[in-house]
Amino acid sequence: MNLGILDTVSLAATLVFALPVALLGVERLLAGQTLVGGGFLAVGVLMVVLQEWLTTPTDVPAEAAQRVVGRVAESDDEE
């Protein structure tokens, strides 16, 4: 996984919210409440997974800019 600075900051912000939810799930699992614990754990994991793999409207311009920069950089290297 090749993360830039903004991607790393975004992942850190997501983890700030996802880790307490997942830890609550682990605590509930250890307390014997499997349904509640599993639910909280699943929500915590989904928060990170969806943030990483889901494309949002703000991601589209950034991806377009990366493609343009990539094409420009490739053409200079090939010459």
Biopython code that builds the backbone (N, CA, C, O; Angstrom):
import numpy as np
from Bio.PDB.StructureBuilder import StructureBuilder

atoms = [
    (1, "MET", "N", (0.852, -1.160, 0.000)),
    (1, "MET", "CA", (0.000, 0.000, 0.000)),
    (1, "MET", "C", (0.904, 1.230, 0.000)),
    (1, "MET", "O", (1.712, 1.417, 0.910)),
    (2, "ASN", "N", (0.762, 2.060, -1.020)),
    (2, "ASN", "CA", (1.592, 3.240, -1.177)),
    (2, "ASN", "C", (0.778, 4.467, -0.772)),
    (2, "ASN", "O", (-0.014, 4.971, -1.569)),
    (3, "LEU", "N", (0.962, 4.953, 0.453)),
    (3, "LEU", "CA", (0.177, 6.067, 0.961)),
    (3, "LEU", "C", (0.972, 7.357, 0.898)),
    (3, "LEU", "O", (2.160, 7.393, 1.218)),
    (4, "GLY", "N", (0.287, 8.424, 0.475)),
    (4, "GLY", "CA", (0.883, 9.747, 0.517)),
    (4, "GLY", "C", (0.655, 10.367, 1.887)),
    (4, "GLY", "O", (0.125, 9.726, 2.794)),
    (5, "ILE", "N", (1.055, 11.602, 2.018)),
    (5, "ILE", "CA", (0.915, 12.289, 3.302)),
    (5, "ILE", "C", (-0.550, 12.464, 3.673)),
    (5, "ILE", "O", (-0.944, 12.184, 4.805)),
    (6, "LEU", "N", (-1.362, 12.926, 2.721)),
    (6, "LEU", "CA", (-2.779, 13.137, 3.017)),
    (6, "LEU", "C", (-3.504, 11.830, 3.294)),
    (6, "LEU", "O", (-4.398, 11.782, 4.138)),
    (7, "ASP", "N", (-3.123, 10.763, 2.584)),
    (7, "ASP", "CA", (-3.731, 9.456, 2.836)),
    (7, "ASP", "C", (-3.384, 8.950, 4.233)),
    (7, "ASP", "O", (-4.223, 8.351, 4.905)),
    (8, "THR", "N", (-2.166, 9.187, 4.663)),
    (8, "THR", "CA", (-1.738, 8.761, 5.995)),
    (8, "THR", "C", (-2.487, 9.524, 7.083)),
    (8, "THR", "O", (-2.914, 8.938, 8.077)),
    (9, "VAL", "N", (-2.643, 10.822, 6.893)),
    (9, "VAL", "CA", (-3.386, 11.631, 7.866)),
    (9, "VAL", "C", (-4.847, 11.198, 7.901)),
    (9, "VAL", "O", (-5.448, 11.123, 8.973)),
    (10, "SER", "N", (-5.414, 10.915, 6.745)),
    (10, "SER", "CA", (-6.803, 10.461, 6.680)),
    (10, "SER", "C", (-6.981, 9.115, 7.383)),
    (10, "SER", "O", (-7.963, 8.908, 8.096)),
    (11, "LEU", "N", (-6.034, 8.208, 7.182)),
    (11, "LEU", "CA", (-6.093, 6.913, 7.860)),
    (11, "LEU", "C", (-5.967, 7.082, 9.369)),
    (11, "LEU", "O", (-6.672, 6.416, 10.127)),
    (12, "ALA", "N", (-5.082, 7.960, 9.807)),
    (12, "ALA", "CA", (-4.920, 8.206, 11.243)),
    (12, "ALA", "C", (-6.197, 8.777, 11.853)),
    (12, "ALA", "O", (-6.585, 8.392, 12.956)),
    (13, "ALA", "N", (-6.849, 9.691, 11.142)),
    (13, "ALA", "CA", (-8.105, 10.261, 11.641)),
    (13, "ALA", "C", (-9.193, 9.196, 11.730)),
    (13, "ALA", "O", (-9.985, 9.196, 12.672)),
    (14, "THR", "N", (-9.235, 8.301, 10.767)),
    (14, "THR", "CA", (-10.214, 7.217, 10.807)),
    (14, "THR", "C", (-9.931, 6.284, 11.974)),
    (14, "THR", "O", (-10.856, 5.846, 12.659)),
    (15, "LEU", "N", (-8.664, 5.978, 12.204)),
    (15, "LEU", "CA", (-8.307, 5.087, 13.310)),
    (15, "LEU", "C", (-8.635, 5.691, 14.668)),
    (15, "LEU", "O", (-8.936, 4.964, 15.615)),
    (16, "VAL", "N", (-8.579, 7.018, 14.769)),
    (16, "VAL", "CA", (-8.937, 7.684, 16.033)),
    (16, "VAL", "C", (-10.372, 7.347, 16.415)),
    (16, "VAL", "O", (-10.680, 7.191, 17.596)),
    (17, "PHE", "N", (-11.251, 7.235, 15.422)),
    (17, "PHE", "CA", (-12.651, 6.922, 15.704)),
    (17, "PHE", "C", (-12.926, 5.418, 15.704)),
    (17, "PHE", "O", (-13.792, 4.954, 16.446)),
    (18, "ALA", "N", (-12.209, 4.653, 14.892)),
    (18, "ALA", "CA", (-12.500, 3.229, 14.751)),
    (18, "ALA", "C", (-11.932, 2.388, 15.895)),
    (18, "ALA", "O", (-12.557, 1.411, 16.307)),
    (19, "LEU", "N", (-10.767, 2.751, 16.410)),
    (19, "LEU", "CA", (-10.157, 1.940, 17.469)),
    (19, "LEU", "C", (-10.979, 1.879, 18.756)),
    (19, "LEU", "O", (-11.108, 0.793, 19.322)),
    (20, "PRO", "N", (-11.541, 2.986, 19.250)),
    (20, "PRO", "CA", (-12.372, 2.859, 20.456)),
    (20, "PRO", "C", (-13.601, 1.970, 20.249)),
    (20, "PRO", "O", (-14.004, 1.242, 21.156)),
    (21, "VAL", "N", (-14.187, 2.033, 19.064)),
    (21, "VAL", "CA", (-15.350, 1.186, 18.774)),
    (21, "VAL", "C", (-14.929, -0.279, 18.764)),
    (21, "VAL", "O", (-15.612, -1.128, 19.336)),
    (22, "ALA", "N", (-13.803, -0.576, 18.112)),
    (22, "ALA", "CA", (-13.322, -1.955, 18.057)),
    (22, "ALA", "C", (-12.914, -2.459, 19.444)),
    (22, "ALA", "O", (-13.172, -3.614, 19.781)),
    (23, "LEU", "N", (-12.283, -1.608, 20.243)),
    (23, "LEU", "CA", (-11.900, -2.015, 21.601)),
    (23, "LEU", "C", (-13.122, -2.274, 22.480)),
    (23, "LEU", "O", (-13.111, -3.181, 23.313)),
    (24, "LEU", "N", (-14.166, -1.485, 22.295)),
    (24, "LEU", "CA", (-15.411, -1.754, 23.013)),
    (24, "LEU", "C", (-15.961, -3.118, 22.612)),
    (24, "LEU", "O", (-16.472, -3.864, 23.447)),
    (25, "GLY", "N", (-15.851, -3.434, 21.323)),
    (25, "GLY", "CA", (-16.281, -4.746, 20.857)),
    (25, "GLY", "C", (-15.493, -5.872, 21.492)),
    (25, "GLY", "O", (-16.062, -6.896, 21.871)),
    (26, "VAL", "N", (-14.193, -5.694, 21.611)),
    (26, "VAL", "CA", (-13.351, -6.714, 22.241)),
    (26, "VAL", "C", (-13.723, -6.866, 23.715)),
    (26, "VAL", "O", (-13.806, -7.986, 24.220)),
    (27, "GLU", "N", (-13.946, -5.754, 24.404)),
    (27, "GLU", "CA", (-14.348, -5.822, 25.813)),
    (27, "GLU", "C", (-15.670, -6.561, 25.980)),
    (27, "GLU", "O", (-15.819, -7.375, 26.891)),
    (28, "ARG", "N", (-16.624, -6.281, 25.108)),
    (28, "ARG", "CA", (-17.923, -6.950, 25.194)),
    (28, "ARG", "C", (-17.784, -8.435, 24.878)),
    (28, "ARG", "O", (-18.460, -9.264, 25.488)),
    (29, "LEU", "N", (-16.907, -8.780, 23.923)),
    (29, "LEU", "CA", (-16.674, -10.192, 23.626)),
    (29, "LEU", "C", (-16.082, -10.910, 24.836)),
    (29, "LEU", "O", (-16.493, -12.024, 25.162)),
    (30, "LEU", "N", (-15.125, -10.277, 25.494)),
    (30, "LEU", "CA", (-14.514, -10.887, 26.676)),
    (30, "LEU", "C", (-15.485, -10.972, 27.846)),
    (30, "LEU", "O", (-15.334, -11.825, 28.720)),
    (31, "ALA", "N", (-16.488, -10.085, 27.866)),
    (31, "ALA", "CA", (-17.492, -10.114, 28.927)),
    (31, "ALA", "C", (-18.588, -11.140, 28.648)),
    (31, "ALA", "O", (-19.475, -11.347, 29.477)),
    (32, "GLY", "N", (-18.525, -11.783, 27.480)),
    (32, "GLY", "CA", (-19.499, -12.819, 27.170)),
    (32, "GLY", "C", (-20.665, -12.356, 26.321)),
    (32, "GLY", "O", (-21.550, -13.155, 26.018)),
    (33, "GLN", "N", (-20.696, -11.111, 25.933)),
    (33, "GLN", "CA", (-21.770, -10.593, 25.081)),
    (33, "GLN", "C", (-21.315, -10.674, 23.625)),
    (33, "GLN", "O", (-20.844, -9.693, 23.049)),
    (34, "THR", "N", (-21.466, -11.864, 23.043)),
    (34, "THR", "CA", (-20.889, -12.108, 21.723)),
    (34, "THR", "C", (-21.566, -11.312, 20.618)),
    (34, "THR", "O", (-20.883, -10.832, 19.713)),
    (35, "LEU", "N", (-22.872, -11.158, 20.659)),
    (35, "LEU", "CA", (-23.566, -10.440, 19.593)),
    (35, "LEU", "C", (-23.202, -8.956, 19.600)),
    (35, "LEU", "O", (-22.883, -8.387, 18.556)),
    (36, "VAL", "N", (-23.250, -8.341, 20.761)),
    (36, "VAL", "CA", (-22.917, -6.917, 20.878)),
    (36, "VAL", "C", (-21.438, -6.698, 20.577)),
    (36, "VAL", "O", (-21.082, -5.779, 19.840)),
    (37, "GLY", "N", (-20.579, -7.537, 21.143)),
    (37, "GLY", "CA", (-19.143, -7.403, 20.913)),
    (37, "GLY", "C", (-18.767, -7.599, 19.459)),
    (37, "GLY", "O", (-17.971, -6.841, 18.905)),
    (38, "GLY", "N", (-19.340, -8.615, 18.846)),
    (38, "GLY", "CA", (-19.070, -8.849, 17.427)),
    (38, "GLY", "C", (-19.568, -7.717, 16.557)),
    (38, "GLY", "O", (-18.934, -7.363, 15.564)),
    (39, "GLY", "N", (-20.708, -7.146, 16.930)),
    (39, "GLY", "CA", (-21.245, -6.010, 16.175)),
    (39, "GLY", "C", (-20.342, -4.794, 16.248)),
    (39, "GLY", "O", (-20.051, -4.170, 15.228)),
    (40, "PHE", "N", (-19.896, -4.454, 17.454)),
    (40, "PHE", "CA", (-18.998, -3.305, 17.599)),
    (40, "PHE", "C", (-17.659, -3.545, 16.901)),
    (40, "PHE", "O", (-17.099, -2.635, 16.289)),
    (41, "LEU", "N", (-17.160, -4.753, 16.995)),
    (41, "LEU", "CA", (-15.900, -5.076, 16.337)),
    (41, "LEU", "C", (-16.045, -4.974, 14.819)),
    (41, "LEU", "O", (-15.155, -4.458, 14.143)),
    (42, "ALA", "N", (-17.154, -5.459, 14.291)),
    (42, "ALA", "CA", (-17.402, -5.370, 12.850)),
    (42, "ALA", "C", (-17.533, -3.918, 12.395)),
    (42, "ALA", "O", (-17.029, -3.556, 11.332)),
    (43, "VAL", "N", (-18.202, -3.090, 13.187)),
    (43, "VAL", "CA", (-18.342, -1.670, 12.835)),
    (43, "VAL", "C", (-16.978, -0.989, 12.815)),
    (43, "VAL", "O", (-16.696, -0.203, 11.911)),
    (44, "GLY", "N", (-16.138, -1.276, 13.787)),
    (44, "GLY", "CA", (-14.798, -0.684, 13.826)),
    (44, "GLY", "C", (-13.959, -1.076, 12.621)),
    (44, "GLY", "O", (-13.267, -0.239, 12.040)),
    (45, "VAL", "N", (-14.020, -2.338, 12.251)),
    (45, "VAL", "CA", (-13.267, -2.803, 11.084)),
    (45, "VAL", "C", (-13.830, -2.192, 9.809)),
    (45, "VAL", "O", (-13.070, -1.766, 8.940)),
    (46, "LEU", "N", (-15.147, -2.145, 9.689)),
    (46, "LEU", "CA", (-15.767, -1.567, 8.494)),
    (46, "LEU", "C", (-15.453, -0.087, 8.332)),
    (46, "LEU", "O", (-15.343, 0.401, 7.207)),
    (47, "MET", "N", (-15.308, 0.630, 9.434)),
    (47, "MET", "CA", (-14.964, 2.050, 9.338)),
    (47, "MET", "C", (-13.635, 2.236, 8.614)),
    (47, "MET", "O", (-13.501, 3.131, 7.779)),
    (48, "VAL", "N", (-12.667, 1.404, 8.925)),
    (48, "VAL", "CA", (-11.353, 1.522, 8.288)),
    (48, "VAL", "C", (-11.400, 0.999, 6.854)),
    (48, "VAL", "O", (-10.857, 1.627, 5.944)),
    (49, "VAL", "N", (-12.041, -0.138, 6.655)),
    (49, "VAL", "CA", (-12.088, -0.743, 5.322)),
    (49, "VAL", "C", (-12.808, 0.164, 4.336)),
    (49, "VAL", "O", (-12.323, 0.381, 3.225)),
    (50, "LEU", "N", (-13.952, 0.692, 4.727)),
    (50, "LEU", "CA", (-14.700, 1.555, 3.815)),
    (50, "LEU", "C", (-13.961, 2.854, 3.528)),
    (50, "LEU", "O", (-14.021, 3.361, 2.407)),
    (51, "GLN", "N", (-13.276, 3.392, 4.508)),
    (51, "GLN", "CA", (-12.528, 4.632, 4.277)),
    (51, "GLN", "C", (-11.395, 4.395, 3.293)),
    (51, "GLN", "O", (-11.079, 5.278, 2.496)),
    (52, "GLU", "N", (-10.782, 3.230, 3.332)),
    (52, "GLU", "CA", (-9.651, 2.948, 2.447)),
    (52, "GLU", "C", (-10.090, 2.584, 1.038)),
    (52, "GLU", "O", (-9.430, 2.975, 0.075)),
    (53, "TRP", "N", (-11.183, 1.846, 0.889)),
    (53, "TRP", "CA", (-11.530, 1.300, -0.414)),
    (53, "TRP", "C", (-12.679, 2.004, -1.105)),
    (53, "TRP", "O", (-12.888, 1.800, -2.301)),
    (54, "LEU", "N", (-13.422, 2.817, -0.399)),
    (54, "LEU", "CA", (-14.570, 3.493, -0.993)),
    (54, "LEU", "C", (-14.114, 4.795, -1.634)),
    (54, "LEU", "O", (-13.394, 5.579, -1.016)),
    (55, "THR", "N", (-14.533, 5.020, -2.868)),
    (55, "THR", "CA", (-14.187, 6.260, -3.564)),
    (55, "THR", "C", (-15.270, 7.287, -3.281)),
    (55, "THR", "O", (-16.449, 7.042, -3.536)),
    (56, "THR", "N", (-14.874, 8.425, -2.759)),
    (56, "THR", "CA", (-15.818, 9.498, -2.461)),
    (56, "THR", "C", (-15.696, 10.586, -3.523)),
    (56, "THR", "O", (-14.718, 10.603, -4.271)),
    (57, "PRO", "N", (-16.661, 11.486, -3.604)),
    (57, "PRO", "CA", (-16.578, 12.558, -4.604)),
    (57, "PRO", "C", (-15.326, 13.421, -4.474)),
    (57, "PRO", "O", (-14.863, 13.978, -5.470)),
    (58, "THR", "N", (-14.776, 13.540, -3.288)),
    (58, "THR", "CA", (-13.555, 14.339, -3.137)),
    (58, "THR", "C", (-12.323, 13.595, -3.634)),
    (58, "THR", "O", (-11.295, 14.220, -3.891)),
    (59, "ASP", "N", (-12.404, 12.264, -3.775)),
    (59, "ASP", "CA", (-11.271, 11.485, -4.263)),
    (59, "ASP", "C", (-11.096, 11.587, -5.774)),
    (59, "ASP", "O", (-9.990, 11.398, -6.281)),
    (60, "VAL", "N", (-12.171, 11.882, -6.499)),
    (60, "VAL", "CA", (-12.120, 11.885, -7.960)),
    (60, "VAL", "C", (-11.142, 12.936, -8.494)),
    (60, "VAL", "O", (-10.307, 12.591, -9.330)),
    (61, "PRO", "N", (-11.199, 14.208, -8.054)),
    (61, "PRO", "CA", (-10.217, 15.172, -8.566)),
    (61, "PRO", "C", (-8.776, 14.811, -8.203)),
    (61, "PRO", "O", (-7.862, 15.041, -8.994)),
    (62, "ALA", "N", (-8.574, 14.257, -7.031)),
    (62, "ALA", "CA", (-7.217, 13.872, -6.624)),
    (62, "ALA", "C", (-6.688, 12.745, -7.504)),
    (62, "ALA", "O", (-5.521, 12.765, -7.894)),
    (63, "GLU", "N", (-7.526, 11.767, -7.818)),
    (63, "GLU", "CA", (-7.098, 10.674, -8.690)),
    (63, "GLU", "C", (-6.809, 11.179, -10.095)),
    (63, "GLU", "O", (-5.854, 10.734, -10.731)),
    (64, "ALA", "N", (-7.631, 12.111, -10.586)),
    (64, "ALA", "CA", (-7.394, 12.676, -11.913)),
    (64, "ALA", "C", (-6.068, 13.427, -11.950)),
    (64, "ALA", "O", (-5.319, 13.314, -12.920)),
    (65, "ALA", "N", (-5.775, 14.182, -10.913)),
    (65, "ALA", "CA", (-4.511, 14.922, -10.861)),
    (65, "ALA", "C", (-3.321, 13.969, -10.800)),
    (65, "ALA", "O", (-2.291, 14.229, -11.423)),
    (66, "GLN", "N", (-3.449, 12.872, -10.060)),
    (66, "GLN", "CA", (-2.352, 11.907, -9.981)),
    (66, "GLN", "C", (-2.099, 11.250, -11.332)),
    (66, "GLN", "O", (-0.950, 10.991, -11.690)),
    (67, "ARG", "N", (-3.169, 10.978, -12.088)),
    (67, "ARG", "CA", (-3.001, 10.387, -13.417)),
    (67, "ARG", "C", (-2.287, 11.347, -14.356)),
    (67, "ARG", "O", (-1.401, 10.944, -15.110)),
    (68, "VAL", "N", (-2.676, 12.623, -14.309)),
    (68, "VAL", "CA", (-2.038, 13.617, -15.176)),
    (68, "VAL", "C", (-0.561, 13.754, -14.820)),
    (68, "VAL", "O", (0.296, 13.763, -15.703)),
    (69, "VAL", "N", (-0.267, 13.858, -13.539)),
    (69, "VAL", "CA", (1.125, 13.979, -13.108)),
    (69, "VAL", "C", (1.901, 12.722, -13.485)),
    (69, "VAL", "O", (3.056, 12.809, -13.900)),
    (70, "GLY", "N", (1.285, 11.574, -13.346)),
    (70, "GLY", "CA", (1.948, 10.323, -13.713)),
    (70, "GLY", "C", (2.271, 10.259, -15.190)),
    (70, "GLY", "O", (3.342, 9.780, -15.563)),
    (71, "ARG", "N", (1.374, 10.730, -16.039)),
    (71, "ARG", "CA", (1.634, 10.734, -17.481)),
    (71, "ARG", "C", (2.745, 11.701, -17.837)),
    (71, "ARG", "O", (3.594, 11.392, -18.672)),
    (72, "VAL", "N", (2.749, 12.857, -17.219)),
    (72, "VAL", "CA", (3.797, 13.841, -17.500)),
    (72, "VAL", "C", (5.153, 13.305, -17.051)),
    (72, "VAL", "O", (6.144, 13.436, -17.770)),
    (73, "ALA", "N", (5.199, 12.710, -15.883)),
    (73, "ALA", "CA", (6.457, 12.181, -15.360)),
    (73, "ALA", "C", (6.949, 11.010, -16.204)),
    (73, "ALA", "O", (8.155, 10.880, -16.418)),
    (74, "GLU", "N", (6.049, 10.155, -16.688)),
    (74, "GLU", "CA", (6.443, 9.023, -17.516)),
    (74, "GLU", "C", (7.016, 9.487, -18.842)),
    (74, "GLU", "O", (7.990, 8.912, -19.327)),
    (75, "SER", "N", (6.430, 10.517, -19.436)),
    (75, "SER", "CA", (6.921, 10.967, -20.738)),
    (75, "SER", "C", (8.327, 11.548, -20.627)),
    (75, "SER", "O", (9.107, 11.419, -21.571)),
    (76, "ASP", "N", (8.678, 12.182, -19.512)),
    (76, "ASP", "CA", (10.023, 12.709, -19.329)),
    (76, "ASP", "C", (11.040, 11.582, -19.139)),
    (76, "ASP", "O", (12.167, 11.681, -19.624)),
    (77, "ASP", "N", (10.659, 10.528, -18.449)),
    (77, "ASP", "CA", (11.579, 9.424, -18.190)),
    (77, "ASP", "C", (11.856, 8.601, -19.442)),
    (77, "ASP", "O", (12.952, 8.063, -19.598)),
    (78, "GLU", "N", (10.878, 8.499, -20.332)),
    (78, "GLU", "CA", (11.031, 7.670, -21.519)),
    (78, "GLU", "C", (11.952, 8.301, -22.551)),
    (78, "GLU", "O", (12.499, 7.589, -23.394)),
    (79, "GLU", "N", (12.138, 9.593, -22.510)),
    (79, "GLU", "CA", (12.963, 10.268, -23.520)),
    (79, "GLU", "C", (14.405, 10.107, -23.300)),
    (79, "GLU", "O", (15.209, 10.624, -24.075)),
]
sb = StructureBuilder()
sb.init_structure("model")
sb.init_model(0)
sb.init_chain("A")
sb.init_seg("    ")
for serial, (resi, resn, name, xyz) in enumerate(atoms, 1):
    if name == "N":
        sb.init_residue(resn, " ", resi, " ")
    sb.init_atom(name, np.array(xyz, "f"), 0.0, 1.0, " ", f" {name:<3s}", serial, name[0])
structure = sb.get_structure()
